[in-house]
Amino acid sequence: MIVILIRYADDRFDKKVSAFSEKYSALFFSYIGSESNPEDFLAQIPKTHINILLIFIQDYFQTLSGKELESLQKLINDTWIYDLLINGLKSHSRKKILRAIYLGGVSNNQKIKPYLKDFLSQKDPLIFYHSARSLARMNAIEFAERILAGASLHKEIGQDILVSIFLEFKPEVCNYLLKRIHIEDDRFKVVIVKILRHFNYREASSVIEKIISGTKSKLLILELIKYAGQIECLEALATIKSFLNNEDSDIKIEAIKAVASIAGNNEVKSISINIFDKSEQVQIDTAETLSELRPDGIYFLKKVAKNKKEAGVATIAQMVLSELDLVSK
């Protein structure tokens, strides 16, 4: 019976949404991006339909930019919807709180920052997540430390989720994160390095060696190697080369790629030995990396391809060289 009632309620709401769309969508889209007064637009929408209007607004915030986005922001910030938003933040209803957090964030409403700051200490992981994301969208770097601290209280907020939050900030958040990188534990160091990589932030190159030497975290080592390769950090070359002999295949593969990215053809000799590694995946990745290093990498692969004593490795070299021939055609 409960399921039937829920389905009935959903059907009724869907019909209301459909009816609203049919009657007011043209009005809504004529307002978007225009210089019209948002109050004049709202005056044409019955207040009984406000929940459906907010669904429209929420859906289109994700796809708009420029003047179109500004018109929606004015609709939130310069009309009575703002009071509705504040009431939502004060509500005991989780649904209303989450909607208000989202709308406040995408409308860049600076006045709601105190509410969002308080929500960062919420036990509800969803409220924490959306509050943190809205603050990041506002580029509220002053709350970055609180976001990191709050995330440590929620097991549900994994590294990828935390990265997605911080990527909502503007690139200057990297300056703050670099100051924090020595303070945070390995879990958050991984997050920080991923963000630095995303923004191609080069100023962290000087700390790579110190962090790598002080950790046993595989994930952190992998991220630091990727970072060094991406920014072509020559200062870290010696450190990264030390991982070419690492027992872990994943670390070895990333080191091969990073050394090639940093030093190119000059490091063919140090990279090439790994084509005889016990791991087939290491062999393949080494061959593919060497194929990008001209001319010495190609020359080495051609020699290996003729090696009758190492038939398996020779086959891999032949395969990679064959693919190059196909590309050239």
C-alpha positions as CSV (number, residue, x, y, z in Angstrom):
1,M,0.0,0.0,0.0
2,I,2.8,2.4,0.9
3,V,4.6,1.7,-2.4
4,I,1.3,2.4,-4.3
5,L,0.8,5.7,-2.4
6,I,4.4,6.8,-3.2
7,R,4.0,5.9,-6.9
8,Y,0.7,7.8,-6.9
9,A,2.3,10.9,-5.3
10,D,5.2,10.7,-7.8
11,D,2.8,10.4,-10.8
12,R,0.9,13.4,-9.5
13,F,4.0,15.5,-9.2
14,D,5.3,14.5,-12.6
15,K,2.0,15.6,-14.1
16,K,2.3,19.0,-12.3
17,V,5.8,19.4,-13.6
18,S,4.6,18.5,-17.1
19,A,1.7,21.0,-16.8
20,F,4.1,23.7,-15.5
21,S,6.5,23.1,-18.3
22,E,3.7,23.4,-20.9
23,K,2.4,26.6,-19.5
24,Y,5.5,28.5,-18.3
25,S,8.6,27.1,-20.1
26,A,8.4,29.7,-22.9
27,L,8.2,32.5,-20.3
28,F,11.1,31.0,-18.4
29,F,13.3,30.7,-21.5
30,S,12.4,34.2,-22.6
31,Y,13.7,35.5,-19.3
32,I,16.9,33.6,-19.3
33,G,19.8,35.8,-20.6
34,S,17.5,38.8,-20.9
35,E,17.8,42.2,-19.1
36,S,14.3,41.7,-17.7
37,N,13.5,42.5,-14.1
38,P,13.5,39.1,-12.2
39,E,10.7,40.4,-10.0
40,D,8.5,41.0,-13.1
41,F,9.2,37.4,-14.2
42,L,8.3,36.0,-10.8
43,A,5.1,38.0,-10.7
44,Q,3.8,35.8,-13.5
45,I,4.4,32.6,-11.7
46,P,2.0,31.5,-9.0
47,K,3.7,31.0,-5.7
48,T,2.0,27.6,-5.4
49,H,4.3,26.5,-8.3
50,I,7.5,27.7,-6.6
51,N,8.9,24.2,-6.0
52,I,8.5,23.2,-9.6
53,L,10.1,26.5,-10.7
54,L,13.1,25.8,-8.4
55,I,13.5,22.4,-10.1
56,F,13.7,24.2,-13.4
57,I,16.3,26.7,-12.0
58,Q,18.3,23.9,-10.5
59,D,18.4,21.9,-13.7
60,Y,19.5,24.8,-15.9
61,F,22.1,26.2,-13.5
62,Q,24.3,23.3,-14.5
63,T,24.4,24.2,-18.2
64,L,24.4,28.0,-18.4
65,S,27.1,30.6,-18.3
66,G,27.6,34.3,-19.1
67,K,24.5,36.5,-19.1
68,E,22.2,33.5,-19.0
69,L,23.8,32.4,-15.7
70,E,23.7,35.9,-14.4
71,S,19.9,36.1,-15.0
72,L,19.3,33.0,-13.0
73,Q,21.6,34.3,-10.2
74,K,19.6,37.5,-10.0
75,L,16.4,35.4,-9.8
76,I,17.8,33.8,-6.7
77,N,19.6,36.7,-5.1
78,D,17.4,39.7,-5.9
79,T,13.9,38.4,-5.3
80,W,11.9,36.9,-2.5
81,I,13.4,33.5,-3.5
82,Y,16.4,34.6,-1.4
83,D,14.2,34.6,1.7
84,L,13.0,31.2,0.7
85,L,16.6,30.1,0.4
86,I,17.5,31.4,3.9
87,N,14.4,29.7,5.4
88,G,15.5,26.5,3.7
89,L,18.9,26.7,5.3
90,K,17.3,27.2,8.7
91,S,14.8,24.3,8.1
92,H,14.8,20.9,9.8
93,S,14.0,19.4,6.4
94,R,17.0,17.7,4.9
95,K,15.5,18.1,1.4
96,K,15.0,21.9,1.8
97,I,18.5,22.3,3.3
98,L,20.2,20.6,0.5
99,R,18.2,22.5,-2.1
100,A,19.1,25.8,-0.4
101,I,22.8,24.9,-0.2
102,Y,22.9,24.1,-3.9
103,L,21.1,27.2,-5.0
104,G,23.1,29.4,-2.7
105,G,26.3,28.0,-4.1
106,V,25.5,28.2,-7.8
107,S,24.0,31.7,-7.4
108,N,27.3,32.8,-5.7
109,N,25.4,34.2,-2.8
110,Q,28.1,35.4,-0.3
111,K,25.6,36.0,2.4
112,I,25.0,32.3,3.1
113,K,28.7,31.5,3.8
114,P,28.1,31.5,7.6
115,Y,25.4,28.8,7.2
116,L,27.6,26.7,5.0
117,K,30.5,27.1,7.4
118,D,28.3,25.7,10.2
119,F,27.2,22.8,8.0
120,L,30.8,21.7,7.6
121,S,30.6,20.3,11.1
122,Q,27.4,18.4,10.3
123,K,27.3,14.7,10.9
124,D,25.2,14.2,7.7
125,P,27.8,13.5,5.0
126,L,25.5,14.7,2.2
127,I,25.0,18.1,3.9
128,F,28.7,18.4,4.5
129,Y,29.5,17.5,0.9
130,H,27.1,20.0,-0.7
131,S,28.1,22.7,1.7
132,A,31.8,22.2,1.0
133,R,31.1,22.1,-2.8
134,S,29.0,25.3,-2.6
135,L,31.8,27.1,-0.7
136,A,34.3,25.9,-3.3
137,R,32.1,27.2,-6.1
138,M,32.3,30.6,-4.4
139,N,36.0,30.2,-4.2
140,A,35.9,30.6,-0.5
141,I,39.5,29.6,0.1
142,E,39.2,30.8,3.7
143,F,37.2,27.7,4.4
144,A,39.5,25.2,2.7
145,E,41.0,24.1,6.0
146,R,37.6,23.5,7.5
147,I,36.6,21.4,4.5
148,L,39.7,19.2,5.0
149,A,39.0,19.0,8.7
150,G,35.4,18.1,8.1
151,A,36.2,15.5,5.5
152,S,38.3,13.6,8.1
153,L,35.1,13.1,10.1
154,H,33.3,11.4,7.3
155,K,34.4,7.9,6.1
156,E,31.9,8.3,3.2
157,I,34.0,11.3,1.8
158,G,36.7,9.4,-0.1
159,Q,39.6,10.8,-1.9
160,D,37.9,11.2,-5.3
161,I,34.9,13.0,-3.7
162,L,37.2,15.4,-1.9
163,V,39.1,16.0,-5.1
164,S,35.9,16.8,-6.9
165,I,35.1,19.4,-4.1
166,F,38.4,21.1,-4.4
167,L,38.3,21.2,-8.2
168,E,35.4,23.6,-7.8
169,F,37.8,26.2,-6.5
170,K,39.8,28.5,-8.8
171,P,43.5,27.6,-9.3
172,E,44.7,29.9,-6.6
173,V,43.6,27.2,-4.1
174,C,46.9,25.5,-5.0
175,N,48.8,28.2,-3.1
176,Y,46.9,27.3,0.1
177,L,47.2,23.6,-0.5
178,L,51.0,23.8,-1.0
179,K,51.3,25.4,2.4
180,R,49.3,22.5,3.9
181,I,51.0,19.6,2.1
182,H,53.5,18.9,4.9
183,I,50.9,19.1,7.6
184,E,48.3,16.7,6.2
185,D,48.4,12.9,6.5
186,D,49.1,10.8,3.4
187,R,45.4,10.5,2.5
188,F,45.1,14.2,2.1
189,K,48.5,14.6,0.5
190,V,47.2,12.3,-2.3
191,V,44.2,14.6,-2.7
192,I,46.4,17.7,-2.7
193,V,48.8,16.3,-5.3
194,K,45.9,15.3,-7.6
195,I,44.6,18.9,-7.4
196,L,48.0,20.3,-8.1
197,R,48.2,18.0,-11.1
198,H,44.8,19.1,-12.4
199,F,45.7,22.8,-12.3
200,N,49.2,22.0,-13.6
201,Y,50.6,23.9,-10.6
202,R,54.4,23.9,-11.0
203,E,55.4,25.6,-7.8
204,A,55.3,22.3,-5.8
205,S,58.2,20.8,-7.7
206,S,60.7,21.6,-4.9
207,V,58.8,19.5,-2.3
208,I,58.6,16.2,-4.3
209,E,61.8,14.6,-3.0
210,K,61.1,15.5,0.6
211,I,57.5,14.0,0.5
212,I,58.5,10.9,-1.4
213,S,61.3,10.1,1.0
214,G,59.0,10.5,4.0
215,T,56.1,8.2,2.9
216,K,55.4,4.5,2.3
217,S,52.0,5.2,0.7
218,K,51.9,3.7,-2.7
219,L,49.1,6.0,-3.8
220,L,51.0,9.1,-2.7
221,I,54.2,7.9,-4.5
222,L,52.2,7.2,-7.7
223,E,50.6,10.7,-7.6
224,L,54.0,12.4,-7.0
225,I,55.6,10.5,-9.8
226,K,52.7,11.4,-12.1
227,Y,53.0,15.1,-11.0
228,A,56.7,15.2,-11.7
229,G,56.2,13.7,-15.1
230,Q,53.4,16.0,-16.0
231,I,55.2,19.2,-15.1
232,E,58.5,17.8,-16.5
233,C,60.3,18.5,-13.2
234,L,64.0,18.2,-14.0
235,E,64.9,18.7,-10.3
236,A,63.0,15.5,-9.4
237,L,64.6,13.4,-12.2
238,A,67.1,11.6,-10.0
239,T,64.4,10.8,-7.4
240,I,62.0,9.5,-10.0
241,K,64.8,7.4,-11.6
242,S,65.3,5.6,-8.3
243,F,61.9,4.1,-8.8
244,L,62.8,2.4,-12.1
245,N,64.1,-0.5,-10.0
246,N,61.1,-0.6,-7.6
247,E,59.6,-4.0,-6.9
248,D,56.1,-2.7,-7.4
249,S,55.1,-2.8,-11.1
250,D,52.6,0.1,-10.9
251,I,55.3,2.4,-9.4
252,K,57.8,1.2,-11.9
253,I,55.5,1.9,-14.9
254,E,54.7,5.4,-13.7
255,A,58.4,6.1,-13.1
256,I,59.2,4.9,-16.7
257,K,56.6,7.3,-18.1
258,A,57.7,10.2,-15.9
259,V,61.4,9.8,-16.7
260,A,60.6,9.7,-20.4
261,S,58.5,12.9,-20.0
262,I,61.1,14.7,-18.1
263,A,64.3,13.8,-20.0
264,G,63.1,12.2,-23.2
265,N,65.6,10.6,-25.5
266,N,68.4,11.3,-23.0
267,E,67.2,8.6,-20.7
268,V,66.5,5.7,-23.1
269,K,69.3,3.7,-21.5
270,S,67.9,3.9,-18.0
271,I,64.4,3.1,-19.2
272,S,65.2,0.3,-21.7
273,I,66.4,-2.2,-19.1
274,N,62.8,-2.6,-17.9
275,I,61.8,-4.2,-21.2
276,F,63.2,-7.4,-19.8
277,D,61.2,-7.0,-16.5
278,K,59.4,-10.1,-15.2
279,S,56.1,-8.3,-15.5
280,E,54.6,-8.4,-19.0
281,Q,52.7,-5.2,-18.4
282,V,56.0,-3.5,-17.5
283,Q,57.5,-4.8,-20.7
284,I,54.6,-3.5,-22.8
285,D,54.6,-0.1,-21.1
286,T,58.4,0.2,-21.5
287,A,58.2,-0.7,-25.2
288,E,55.4,1.8,-25.8
289,T,57.3,4.5,-23.9
290,L,60.5,3.8,-25.9
291,S,58.5,4.1,-29.1
292,E,57.9,7.7,-28.4
293,L,61.6,8.5,-27.8
294,R,63.3,9.2,-31.1
295,P,65.7,8.2,-32.4
296,D,67.4,6.1,-29.7
297,G,64.2,4.5,-28.4
298,I,63.2,3.2,-31.8
299,Y,66.7,2.0,-32.5
300,F,66.7,0.0,-29.3
301,L,63.2,-1.5,-30.0
302,K,64.4,-2.7,-33.5
303,K,67.4,-4.5,-31.8
304,V,65.1,-6.1,-29.3
305,A,62.7,-7.2,-32.0
306,K,65.5,-9.3,-33.5
307,N,66.5,-10.9,-30.2
308,K,65.9,-14.6,-30.6
309,K,66.9,-15.4,-27.0
310,E,64.0,-13.3,-25.6
311,A,61.2,-14.4,-27.8
312,G,58.4,-12.9,-25.7
313,V,60.0,-9.5,-25.4
314,A,60.9,-9.5,-29.1
315,T,57.2,-10.1,-29.9
316,I,56.2,-7.1,-27.8
317,A,58.8,-4.9,-29.6
318,Q,57.6,-6.2,-33.0
319,M,54.0,-5.4,-32.0
320,V,54.8,-1.9,-31.0
321,L,56.9,-1.2,-34.1
322,S,54.1,-2.7,-36.2
323,E,51.6,-0.3,-34.7
324,L,53.9,2.6,-35.5
325,D,54.1,1.5,-39.2
326,L,50.3,1.4,-39.3
327,V,50.0,4.9,-37.9
328,S,52.6,6.2,-40.4
329,K,50.6,4.8,-43.3
